[in-house]
Amino acid sequence: MRGCAVLFLTLYLLQAIVAEANSAFSAAHVWLFAGALYVTYPALAAPFREGLLVSVLGGLLCDAAAPVPFGTHAALFAAAHAVVYNARERLQRDETAVRVGVALVLNAALYLAIAFVRIRHVPAEATVWPRMLDDLAISELAVAACAPWFFALQARSLELARANLERSA
Protein backbone atom coordinates (compact mmCIF):
# COMPACT_ATOMS: atom_id res chain seq x y z
CA MET A 1 0.00 0.00 0.00
CA ARG A 2 2.98 2.28 0.55
CA GLY A 3 3.79 1.96 -3.15
CA CYS A 4 0.32 3.20 -4.08
CA ALA A 5 0.73 6.24 -1.86
CA VAL A 6 4.16 7.01 -3.31
CA LEU A 7 2.91 6.70 -6.90
CA PHE A 8 -0.10 8.87 -6.09
CA LEU A 9 2.20 11.57 -4.71
CA THR A 10 4.16 11.55 -7.96
CA LEU A 11 0.87 11.94 -9.85
CA TYR A 12 -0.03 14.85 -7.60
CA LEU A 13 3.29 16.47 -8.52
CA LEU A 14 2.56 15.81 -12.20
CA GLN A 15 -0.86 17.44 -11.83
CA ALA A 16 0.77 20.54 -10.35
CA ILE A 17 3.37 20.71 -13.15
CA VAL A 18 0.77 20.26 -15.91
CA ALA A 19 -1.47 22.90 -14.31
CA GLU A 20 1.42 25.37 -14.18
CA ALA A 21 2.38 24.61 -17.78
CA ASN A 22 -1.22 25.09 -18.94
CA SER A 23 -1.37 28.37 -17.04
CA ALA A 24 1.86 29.54 -18.66
CA PHE A 25 0.68 28.53 -22.14
CA SER A 26 -2.81 29.97 -21.77
CA ALA A 27 -1.83 33.21 -23.50
CA ALA A 28 -0.88 31.16 -26.57
CA HIS A 29 -4.19 29.25 -26.36
CA VAL A 30 -2.43 25.90 -25.89
CA TRP A 31 -3.71 23.14 -23.62
CA LEU A 32 -1.37 20.31 -22.66
CA PHE A 33 -2.75 16.88 -21.89
CA ALA A 34 -0.55 14.29 -20.19
CA GLY A 35 -3.16 11.73 -19.20
CA ALA A 36 -1.07 8.75 -20.27
CA LEU A 37 1.56 9.57 -17.67
CA TYR A 38 -1.03 8.89 -14.97
CA VAL A 39 -1.57 5.36 -16.28
CA THR A 40 1.53 4.02 -18.02
CA TYR A 41 3.92 3.31 -15.14
CA PRO A 42 1.30 1.82 -12.78
CA ALA A 43 -0.03 -0.37 -15.60
CA LEU A 44 3.41 -1.60 -16.67
CA ALA A 45 5.11 -1.97 -13.30
CA ALA A 46 2.52 -2.55 -10.57
CA PRO A 47 0.22 -5.45 -9.78
CA PHE A 48 -3.25 -5.01 -11.24
CA ARG A 49 -5.17 -3.90 -8.13
CA GLU A 50 -2.56 -1.47 -6.87
CA GLY A 51 -1.94 -0.01 -10.32
CA LEU A 52 -5.67 0.32 -10.98
CA LEU A 53 -6.13 2.13 -7.68
CA VAL A 54 -3.33 4.59 -8.55
CA SER A 55 -4.70 5.13 -12.08
CA VAL A 56 -8.24 5.76 -10.85
CA LEU A 57 -7.03 8.15 -8.13
CA GLY A 58 -5.00 9.99 -10.77
CA GLY A 59 -8.12 10.16 -12.92
CA LEU A 60 -10.11 11.62 -10.04
CA LEU A 61 -7.33 14.17 -9.56
CA CYS A 62 -7.71 15.18 -13.22
CA ASP A 63 -11.50 15.21 -12.93
CA ALA A 64 -11.33 17.74 -10.13
CA ALA A 65 -9.96 20.39 -12.49
CA ALA A 66 -11.50 19.40 -15.83
CA PRO A 67 -14.69 20.66 -17.50
CA VAL A 68 -16.08 17.15 -17.96
CA PRO A 69 -18.55 15.18 -15.84
CA PHE A 70 -16.84 13.99 -12.66
CA GLY A 71 -15.53 10.48 -13.10
CA THR A 72 -14.80 10.76 -16.83
CA HIS A 73 -11.02 10.72 -16.47
CA ALA A 74 -11.21 8.06 -13.76
CA ALA A 75 -13.27 5.73 -15.97
CA LEU A 76 -11.07 6.32 -19.01
CA PHE A 77 -7.88 5.84 -16.98
CA ALA A 78 -9.27 2.60 -15.50
CA ALA A 79 -10.07 1.28 -18.98
CA ALA A 80 -6.65 2.33 -20.28
CA HIS A 81 -4.99 0.68 -17.28
CA ALA A 82 -6.77 -2.60 -17.99
CA VAL A 83 -5.77 -2.54 -21.67
CA VAL A 84 -2.10 -1.77 -20.98
CA TYR A 85 -1.92 -4.24 -18.10
CA ASN A 86 -3.24 -7.03 -20.32
CA ALA A 87 -0.72 -6.17 -23.05
CA ARG A 88 2.30 -5.75 -20.78
CA GLU A 89 3.49 -9.35 -21.01
CA ARG A 90 4.02 -8.86 -24.74
CA LEU A 91 6.07 -5.70 -24.19
CA GLN A 92 9.60 -5.15 -22.97
CA ARG A 93 8.21 -3.10 -20.14
CA ASP A 94 11.56 -2.37 -18.47
CA GLU A 95 12.79 -0.43 -21.51
CA THR A 96 12.30 3.33 -21.32
CA ALA A 97 11.69 3.61 -25.05
CA VAL A 98 8.87 1.06 -24.85
CA ARG A 99 7.31 2.89 -21.91
CA VAL A 100 7.49 6.19 -23.80
CA GLY A 101 5.94 4.56 -26.89
CA VAL A 102 3.10 3.14 -24.81
CA ALA A 103 2.61 6.55 -23.21
CA LEU A 104 2.42 8.29 -26.60
CA VAL A 105 -0.14 5.88 -28.03
CA LEU A 106 -2.15 5.94 -24.83
CA ASN A 107 -2.00 9.74 -24.60
CA ALA A 108 -3.42 10.13 -28.10
CA ALA A 109 -6.21 7.63 -27.40
CA LEU A 110 -7.16 9.26 -24.09
CA TYR A 111 -7.00 12.76 -25.58
CA LEU A 112 -9.33 11.81 -28.42
CA ALA A 113 -11.73 10.04 -26.04
CA ILE A 114 -11.95 13.12 -23.83
CA ALA A 115 -12.24 15.34 -26.90
CA PHE A 116 -15.30 13.40 -28.03
CA VAL A 117 -16.84 13.85 -24.57
CA ARG A 118 -16.17 17.60 -24.59
CA ILE A 119 -16.92 18.34 -28.26
CA ARG A 120 -20.66 17.80 -27.97
CA HIS A 121 -20.90 21.00 -25.92
CA VAL A 122 -19.41 23.15 -28.69
CA PRO A 123 -21.87 24.75 -31.14
CA ALA A 124 -19.58 24.64 -34.20
CA GLU A 125 -17.76 21.33 -33.80
CA ALA A 126 -15.92 21.41 -37.12
CA THR A 127 -14.13 24.65 -36.31
CA VAL A 128 -12.61 23.24 -33.11
CA TRP A 129 -10.90 20.14 -34.52
CA PRO A 130 -7.85 21.87 -36.06
CA ARG A 131 -7.02 23.50 -32.74
CA MET A 132 -7.62 20.27 -30.83
CA LEU A 133 -5.31 18.37 -33.16
CA ASP A 134 -2.67 21.08 -32.70
CA ASP A 135 -3.02 20.70 -28.93
CA LEU A 136 -2.68 16.94 -29.33
CA ALA A 137 0.53 17.32 -31.34
CA ILE A 138 2.01 19.69 -28.75
CA SER A 139 0.89 17.38 -25.94
CA GLU A 140 2.55 14.42 -27.64
CA LEU A 141 5.81 16.36 -27.89
CA ALA A 142 5.58 17.32 -24.22
CA VAL A 143 4.85 13.74 -23.16
CA ALA A 144 7.74 12.42 -25.26
CA ALA A 145 10.07 14.93 -23.64
CA CYS A 146 8.87 14.48 -20.05
CA ALA A 147 8.00 10.77 -19.91
CA PRO A 148 11.54 9.41 -19.35
CA TRP A 149 12.08 11.87 -16.50
CA PHE A 150 8.69 11.11 -14.94
CA PHE A 151 9.14 7.33 -15.14
CA ALA A 152 12.56 7.68 -13.52
CA LEU A 153 11.00 9.86 -10.82
CA GLN A 154 8.38 7.21 -10.11
CA ALA A 155 10.93 4.40 -10.00
CA ARG A 156 13.31 6.37 -7.77
CA SER A 157 10.46 7.42 -5.45
CA LEU A 158 9.50 3.78 -5.00
CA GLU A 159 13.13 2.91 -4.26
CA LEU A 160 13.46 5.67 -1.67
CA ALA A 161 10.24 4.57 0.01
CA ARG A 162 11.41 0.95 -0.13
CA ALA A 163 8.15 0.04 -1.83
CA ASN A 164 9.19 -1.96 -4.86
CA LEU A 165 5.95 -2.85 -6.65
CA GLU A 166 7.70 -4.92 -9.33
CA ARG A 167 8.59 -7.72 -6.92
CA SER A 168 4.92 -8.55 -6.44
CA ALA A 169 3.88 -8.09 -10.07
KOLRODO-91359 format. One record per residue: x, y, z of N, C-alpha, C in turn; residue in one letter. Coordinates in steps of 0.02 Angstrom, whole numbers, plus 32768, in hexadecimal, padded with zeros to 4 digits. Example, Ala and Ser with C-alpha at 12.3 -4.5 7.8 and 13.67 -1.06 7.14 Angstrom:
82947EE4818682677F1F818682947F5B8186A
82827F90816282AC7FCB816582858002818AS
% end
This chain:
80297FC48000800080008000802B803F8000M
80678039801B80958072801B80A780867FD3R
80AE80547FA980BE80627F638087808A7F41G
8048807A7F50801080A07F34801280E97F4AC
802180F37F89802481387FA3805D815E7F82A
8097813E7F7A80D0815F7F5A80C081707F12V
80A381417EED8091814F7EA7805D81867EA2L
802E81877ED07FFB81BC7ECF801B82007EDCF
804C82037F08806E82437F158093825B7ED6L
80B0822D7EB080D082427E72809C825B7E40T
8061823D7E40802B82557E138013829A7E29L
801282A57E6A7FFE82E67E848030831C7E6DY
8071830A7E6F80A483387E56809B83447E0BL
808C830F7DE6808083167D9E804583457D92L
8010833D7DB87FD583687DB07FE883B17DBBQ
801183BF7DED802684037DFA8051841F7DC1A
807D83F57DA680A8840C7D6F807F84197D30I
805183EC7D20802783F57CE47FFA84337CEDV
7FE0843E7D297FB684797D347FDF84B97D2BA
801C84BA7D44804784F57D3B805984FF7CF2E
806784C97CCE807784CE7C87803A84E97C60A
800084CF7C6F7FC384E67C4D7FB585307C5DN
7FC485447C9A7FBC858A7CAC7FED85B67C86S
802A859E7C7F805D85C57C5B804D85C97C10A
803185947BF4802285927BAD7FDD85AE7B9CF
7FB885C47BCD7F7385DA7BC07F7186177B92S
7FA386427B957FA4867C7B697FAC86687B20A
7FCC862F7B147FD486167AD07F9A85E87ABBA
7F6985E17AE77F2E85B77ADA7F43856E7ACDH
7F7085547AF77F87850F7AF27F7384EB7B31V
7F5A84AE7B2A7F4684857B637F6D84437B5EW
7F9684367B917FBC83F87B937F9383C27BB6L
7F9783867B9B7F77834C7BBA7FAB83167BC3F
7FB382FE7C007FE582CB7C0F7FC482907C32A
7F88827F7C1E7F62824A7C407F8482067C41G
7FAA81F77C0E7FCA81B57C0B7FFF81AD7C41A
801C81E47C58804E81DF7C8C802F81CA7CCFL
7FEF81D27CD77FCC81BD7D137FC181717D14Y
7FC581527CD97FB1810C7CD27FEC80DE7CC1V
801B80F57C99804C80C97C7B807780A47CAET
809880C77CDB80C480A57D0B809E80767D39Y
8065808B7D578041805B7D818029801D7D5AP
801680267D1B7FFE7FED7CF480377FBF7CE0A
80727FDA7CD480AA7FB07CBE80D37F937CF8L
80D37FB37D3281007F9D7D6780DD7F827DA5A
80A07F937DB1807E7F807DEF804F7F457DE5A
80407F227E1C800B7EEF7E177FC97F107E04P
7F9A7EE97DEB7F5D7F067DCE7F377F317DFFF
7F287F187E3A7EFD7F3D7E697F1E7F7E7E80R
7F5E7F7B7E917F807FB77EA87F877FEA7E70E
7F997FD37E357F9F7FFF7DFC7F5C801F7DE9G
7F277FF67DEB7EE580107DDB7ED080467E0DL
7EDE803A7E4D7ECE806B7E807EF280AD7E73L
7F3280A97E637F5980E57E557F3E81087E16V
7F2F80E27DE27F1581007DA47ED281227DAFS
7EA681037DD47E6481207DE27E6A815F7E0DV
7E96815C7E407EA081987E697EBE81D17E40L
7EEB81C07E137F0681F37DE67ED082107DB9G
7EA381E57DA27E6A81FC7D7A7E3C822A7DA1G
7E30821A7DE07E0782457E0A7E2982887E16L
7E6B82867E1B7E9282C47E227E8882F07DE4L
7E8A82D27DAA7E7F82F77D6B7E36830F7D65C
7E0882E57D7C7DC182F87D797DB283367DA3D
7DD7833F7DD97DC983777E067DD483BA7DE3A
7DFE83BC7DB07E0E83FB7D8F7DF883FE7D46A
7DD383CD7D307DC183CA7CE97D7783DB7CDEA
7D6783F97CA47D2284097C957CFC83CF7C76P
7D0083957C947CDC83597C7E7CB6833E7CBAV
7C8483147CAF7C6182F77CE87C9182D27D16P
7C8882DA7D577CB682BC7D877CB582707D7FF
7CEF82537D7A7CF8820C7D717D0C81F97D2AG
7D0B82297CFC7D1C821A7CB77D6482037CB0T
7D92822B7CCC7DD982187CC97DE481D77CEEH
7DC681CF7D287DD081937D507DBA81557D29A
7D8181587D087D68811F7CE27D9681117CA6A
7DAA81467C837DD6813C7C497E1B81227C5FL
7E35813C7C977E7681247CAF7E7280DC7CC6F
7E3980C87CE47E3180827CF97E2F80547CBCA
7E0B80687C887E0880407C4B7E4D803C7C2AA
7E7080747C287EB480757C0A7EE380497C33A
7EDD804C7C757F0780227CA07EFB7FD87C91H
7EBD7FC47C8A7EAD7F7E7C7C7ECA7F687C39A
7EC57F937C077EDF7F817BC57F2B7F7A7BC7V
7F4E7FAA7BE57F977FA87BE77FAE7F6E7C13V
7F8C7F637C4B7FA07F2C7C777F9B7EE87C53Y
7F667EE07C2C7F5E7EA07C087F8F7E987BCFN
7FAB7ECF7BB67FDC7ECB7B7F80247ECC7B99A
802F7ED67BD880737EE17BF180A07EA47BECR
80857E697BEC80AF7E2C7BE680CD7E267BA0E
80AF7E477B6F80C97E457B2B80F87E807B1CR
81057EA87B4F81307EE37B47816F7EDB7B70L
81A37EFB7B5A81E07EFF7B8381D77F3A7BB2Q
81B27F2F7BE7819A7F657C1181D07F867C3BR
820C7F6A7C3F82427F8A7C6482697FBC7C3BD
825D7FBD7BF982807FEB7BCD825C802F7BCDE
828380637BD5826780A67BD6824680B87B94T
826580A57B5D824880B57B1B820480947B12A
81FC80577B2A81BB80357B26818880597B51V
819B806C7B8D816D80917BB9815880D37B99R
818780F67B7A817681357B5A814881297B1EV
815580F57AF8812980E47AC080E380D47AD6G
80DD80AD7B0B809B809D7B27807980DD7B3EV
809F81097B5F808281487B77806981737B3EA
808E81757B078079819E7ACE803981847AAEL
803581437AA37FF981267A867FBE812F7AB5V
7FC981237AF57F9481297B267F7E81727B2EL
7FAD81A07B2B7F9C81E77B327F6F81FE7AF9N
7F7F81E87ABC7F5581FB7A837F0F81DD7A8AA
7F0B819E7A9E7EC9817E7AA67EA0819F7ADDA
7EBE81AE7B157E9A81CF7B4C7E8582167B38L
7EB2823A7B167EA2827E7B017E65827E7AD2Y
7E6682517AA27E2E824F7A737DED82397A95L
7DF1820B7AC57DB681F67AEA7D9982317B11A
7DC382567B337DAB82907B587D9382C77B29I
7DB282CE7AF07D9C82FF7ABF7D5582F07AA8A
7D4682B07A9C7D03829E7A867CD082AB7ABDF
7CE482A57AFC7CB682B57B347CAA83007B36V
7CDD83277B2D7CD883707B327CBB83917AF4R
7CC483747ABA7CB283957A7B7C67839E7A73I
7C4083757A937BF7837A7A8A7BDB83BA7AA8R
7C0283DC7AD17BEB841A7AF07BFE84577AC8H
7C1F844E7A8F7C3684857A657C04848E7A2CV
7BEC84CB7A207BBA84D679EB7BD584C679A5P
7C1184DB79957C2D84D079527C67849E7958A
7C56845F79597C88842B79667CC1842A7933E
7CB2843478F57CE4842E78C07D1B846378C6A
7D0C849C78E37D3E84D178E97D6F84C47921T
7D608497794E7D8A848A79887DBF8455797BV
7DB28427794D7DDF83EF79427E268402792FW
7E32843479047E78844578F57E9F845B7933P
7E7F8482795E7EA18497799B7EAC845C79C9R
7E7C843079CF7E8383F679FB7EBB83C879E2M
7EC083C079A17EF7839779867F3B83B87990L
7F3C83FA798D7F7A841E799D7F8E841379E6D
7F5C84187A137F69840B7A5A7F8183C37A65D
7F6483957A407F7A834F7A467FC383487A30L
7FD5836679F9801B836279E1804B83807A14A
803A83B97A30806583D97A62806783AE7AA2I
802E83907AB5802D83657AEF805883277AE5S
8056830C7AA8807F82D17A9A80CA82E27AA0E
80DD831C7A87812283327A8E8136833B7AD7L
810983587AFE811783627B45811C83207B6AA
80F082F17B5A80F282AF7B7A8132828B7B66V
8145828E7B278183826D7B1181C0828A7B35A
81BF82CB7B4181F882EB7B6281F982DC7BADA
81BF82DA7BCD81BB82D47C1681B5828C7C2FC
819E825E7C068190821B7C1D81CD81F87C3AA
820881F97C1A824181D77C39825281F17C7EP
825082347C86825C82517CC78228823B7CFAW
81E8823D7CE581B2822C7D1581B581E27D28F
81C381B67CFA81C9816F7D0B820381637D3AF
823B81867D2F827481807D5C8263819B7DA1A
823D81D27DA3822681ED7DE381FC81BA7E09L
81CE819A7DE681A381697E0781CB812D7E20Q
81F981157DF7822280DC7E0C824E80EE7E48A
826D81297E458299813E7E7C8271814C7EBBR
823681677EB5820B81737EEF81F981317F11S
81EA80FF7EE981DB80BD7F06821880A07F29L
825380A97F0B829180917F2B829D80B47F6EE
829580F67F6F82A1811C7FAC827081097FE4L
823380F97FD0820080E580008204809B8012A
823380787FF1823B802F7FFA81F8800B7FEER
81D8801F7FB8819880027FA4819B7FEB7F5DA
81C17FB77F5181CB7F9E7F0D818E7F767EF7N
81667F937ECB812A7F727EB481397F397E84L
81727F3C7E6181817F0A7E2E818D7EC57E4AE
81A17EC07E8981AE7E7E7EA6816E7E557EAER
81357E787EB580F67E557EBE80CE7E507E7ES
80E77E6D7E4880C27E6B7E0880C87E287DE7A
% end
